[in-house]
Amino acid sequence: MVANIIFMAEKLTKEFAQKLMKIKGECRGITLKVDWDYVLRKEGKEGLKRLEERLAELGYPLKYKEIRSMDFYPIGLDALSMLVIKELFHYNEEEIERMGASAVKFSLILKLFLKYFGSLSMMIEEAPKVWNKHYTIGRLEASKINDKEGFLALKLFDFKVHPIFCIVFKGYFGQVGKMVLGKEVNCVERKCMFLGDPYHEFLLKWK
């Protein structure tokens, strides 16, 4: 839904990075680390080195080996990291969505929760807890569910950081649904705060 916003030419500068860092909120280091793991697997050690160097150029040096999974980092750094990845490796919407889906497979926090997601109702009950384990801002809740017709709507409130998260979360939520249900799940964003809506809404559909 917000692809045209995200993939317009957006030049990454120190000034832009500083603006991101002023956004209130934090995320666990694991949210950074799983994206960097994706780069390492796909682009190799040289790609990881380029990512570290580009962040340093923008004024926010960070080393892969220094990221602590359970520590909190500025939410703006998470956005900047993903934008640098997009810039360096020319990732399109589909690739960024795959990166989001990959995060589900490698997040230790989420793996622990998924052990207990035996049904959609349990997923709905636990989803806000999972969110709060990863982020200090935002509120996630299920607004509609219909197991018979095969859809689930998730609302995300108070999370307006950068549109690139919309694409990442499409992959993320879709993969969670796939792992819980054991079948293919399509995720689309029907409402977006960057388009004037009061919250983000993601619709998960399956057959």
C-alpha positions as CSV (number, residue, x, y, z in Angstrom):
1,M,0.0,0.0,0.0
2,V,2.9,2.4,0.7
3,A,5.3,1.0,-1.8
4,N,5.3,4.2,-3.9
5,I,6.1,6.3,-0.8
6,I,9.0,4.0,0.2
7,F,10.6,3.5,-3.1
8,M,10.6,7.1,-4.2
9,A,14.2,8.4,-4.4
10,E,15.0,9.1,-0.7
11,K,18.6,10.3,-0.2
12,L,20.2,9.1,3.0
13,T,22.1,11.9,4.6
14,K,23.4,12.7,8.1
15,E,20.6,15.2,8.5
16,F,18.0,12.6,7.6
17,A,19.6,10.0,9.9
18,Q,19.5,12.6,12.8
19,K,15.9,13.2,12.1
20,L,15.2,9.4,12.4
21,M,17.1,9.3,15.7
22,K,14.8,11.9,17.2
23,I,11.8,9.6,16.9
24,K,10.8,8.4,20.3
25,G,10.8,4.7,21.0
26,E,13.2,1.7,21.2
27,C,13.5,-1.8,19.8
28,R,15.3,-4.9,20.9
29,G,18.7,-5.6,19.4
30,I,17.3,-8.8,17.9
31,T,15.2,-6.7,15.4
32,L,18.4,-5.3,14.1
33,K,20.4,-8.5,14.2
34,V,17.9,-10.6,12.2
35,D,18.1,-8.1,9.4
36,W,21.9,-8.1,9.5
37,D,21.8,-11.9,9.5
38,Y,19.7,-11.7,6.3
39,V,22.4,-9.5,4.7
40,L,25.1,-11.9,5.9
41,R,23.4,-14.9,4.3
42,K,22.5,-13.1,1.1
43,E,25.3,-10.6,0.5
44,G,28.1,-12.3,2.5
45,K,30.7,-10.8,4.8
46,E,31.6,-8.1,2.2
47,G,28.0,-7.0,2.2
48,L,27.9,-6.8,6.0
49,K,31.1,-4.8,5.9
50,R,29.5,-2.3,3.5
51,L,26.5,-2.0,5.8
52,E,28.7,-1.2,8.8
53,E,30.8,1.4,6.8
54,R,27.7,3.1,5.4
55,L,26.2,3.5,8.9
56,A,29.5,5.0,10.1
57,E,29.4,7.5,7.2
58,L,25.9,8.6,8.3
59,G,27.2,9.1,11.8
60,Y,26.0,6.0,13.5
61,P,28.7,3.4,13.6
62,L,27.6,-0.1,14.6
63,K,29.3,-3.4,14.4
64,Y,27.5,-6.7,13.8
65,K,29.3,-8.5,16.6
66,E,28.5,-5.7,19.0
67,I,24.7,-5.9,18.6
68,R,23.2,-7.3,21.8
69,S,19.9,-9.1,21.1
70,M,18.1,-8.2,24.3
71,D,19.4,-4.7,24.7
72,F,17.3,-1.7,23.6
73,Y,18.3,0.5,20.7
74,P,16.7,3.7,19.2
75,I,13.8,2.8,16.9
76,G,15.3,5.3,14.4
77,L,18.4,3.2,14.2
78,D,16.3,0.2,13.1
79,A,14.7,2.3,10.4
80,L,18.0,3.7,9.3
81,S,19.6,0.2,9.2
82,M,16.8,-1.1,6.9
83,L,17.0,2.0,4.6
84,V,20.8,1.5,4.3
85,I,20.2,-2.1,3.4
86,K,17.7,-1.1,0.8
87,E,20.1,1.6,-0.6
88,L,23.2,-0.6,-0.8
89,F,21.7,-3.7,-2.2
90,H,18.9,-2.2,-4.3
91,Y,16.3,-4.3,-2.6
92,N,12.8,-3.9,-4.0
93,E,9.5,-4.3,-2.1
94,E,9.5,-8.1,-2.5
95,E,13.0,-8.5,-1.2
96,I,12.3,-6.3,1.9
97,E,9.1,-8.3,2.5
98,R,11.2,-11.5,2.4
99,M,13.6,-9.9,4.9
100,G,10.7,-9.3,7.2
101,A,9.5,-12.9,6.8
102,S,13.0,-14.1,7.5
103,A,13.1,-12.3,10.8
104,V,10.3,-14.6,12.2
105,K,12.5,-17.6,11.6
106,F,15.5,-16.3,13.4
107,S,14.1,-14.3,16.3
108,L,14.7,-16.2,19.5
109,I,12.0,-14.3,21.3
110,L,9.4,-15.2,18.7
111,K,10.5,-18.8,18.5
112,L,9.7,-19.2,22.2
113,F,6.2,-17.7,21.7
114,L,5.5,-19.7,18.6
115,K,5.9,-22.9,20.6
116,Y,2.6,-22.0,22.3
117,F,0.7,-20.7,19.3
118,G,-1.4,-23.8,18.8
119,S,-4.4,-21.9,17.4
120,L,-5.5,-18.6,16.0
121,S,-7.2,-17.7,19.3
122,M,-3.9,-18.2,21.1
123,M,-2.0,-16.3,18.5
124,I,-4.4,-13.3,19.0
125,E,-4.0,-13.5,22.8
126,E,-0.2,-13.7,22.7
127,A,0.5,-11.3,19.8
128,P,0.4,-8.1,21.9
129,K,2.9,-9.7,24.3
130,V,5.3,-10.6,21.5
131,W,5.1,-7.0,20.2
132,N,5.8,-5.6,23.7
133,K,8.9,-7.8,24.0
134,H,10.3,-6.3,20.8
135,Y,9.2,-2.6,20.9
136,T,8.6,0.1,23.5
137,I,6.2,1.9,21.1
138,G,3.1,0.8,19.3
139,R,0.1,-1.4,20.3
140,L,-0.9,-4.5,18.3
141,E,-4.3,-6.0,18.5
142,A,-6.6,-8.3,16.4
143,S,-9.7,-6.5,15.2
144,K,-11.4,-9.2,13.2
145,I,-11.1,-12.9,12.8
146,N,-13.0,-15.4,10.8
147,D,-11.5,-18.9,10.7
148,K,-14.2,-20.3,8.5
149,E,-13.7,-17.7,5.7
150,G,-10.0,-17.6,6.4
151,F,-8.9,-14.1,7.4
152,L,-7.5,-12.2,10.4
153,A,-7.1,-8.4,10.7
154,L,-4.4,-6.9,12.8
155,K,-4.4,-3.3,13.9
156,L,-1.1,-1.5,14.8
157,F,-1.6,1.8,16.7
158,D,0.8,4.5,17.6
159,F,3.6,3.4,15.4
160,K,4.6,6.0,12.8
161,V,8.4,5.7,12.3
162,H,9.0,5.2,8.6
163,P,7.0,3.5,5.8
164,I,9.6,0.9,5.2
165,F,8.3,-0.8,8.4
166,C,5.0,-1.4,6.5
167,I,6.6,-3.6,4.0
168,V,8.7,-5.4,6.6
169,F,5.6,-6.1,8.8
170,K,3.8,-7.5,5.8
171,G,6.4,-10.2,5.5
172,Y,6.6,-10.6,9.2
173,F,2.9,-11.0,10.0
174,G,2.4,-13.2,6.9
175,Q,5.2,-15.6,8.0
176,V,3.8,-15.7,11.6
177,G,0.4,-16.7,10.2
178,K,2.0,-19.3,8.0
179,M,3.9,-20.9,10.9
180,V,0.9,-20.9,13.1
181,L,-1.6,-22.3,10.5
182,G,0.8,-24.5,8.5
183,K,-0.5,-23.1,5.2
184,E,0.2,-20.2,2.8
185,V,-0.9,-16.8,4.2
186,N,-1.2,-13.6,2.2
187,C,-0.8,-10.4,4.1
188,V,-1.8,-6.9,2.7
189,E,-1.9,-3.5,4.4
190,R,-5.3,-2.0,4.1
191,K,-4.8,1.1,6.2
192,C,-1.7,3.1,6.8
193,M,-0.8,6.0,9.1
194,F,1.4,7.5,6.4
195,L,-1.7,7.8,4.2
196,G,-3.8,9.6,6.8
197,D,-5.4,6.6,8.6
198,P,-5.5,6.6,12.4
199,Y,-3.6,3.2,12.5
200,H,-2.1,0.5,10.3
201,E,-4.2,-2.5,9.5
202,F,-2.8,-5.7,8.1
203,L,-5.2,-8.4,6.7
204,L,-4.0,-12.0,6.7
205,K,-5.9,-14.3,4.3
206,W,-5.6,-18.0,3.8
207,K,-7.6,-20.8,2.1
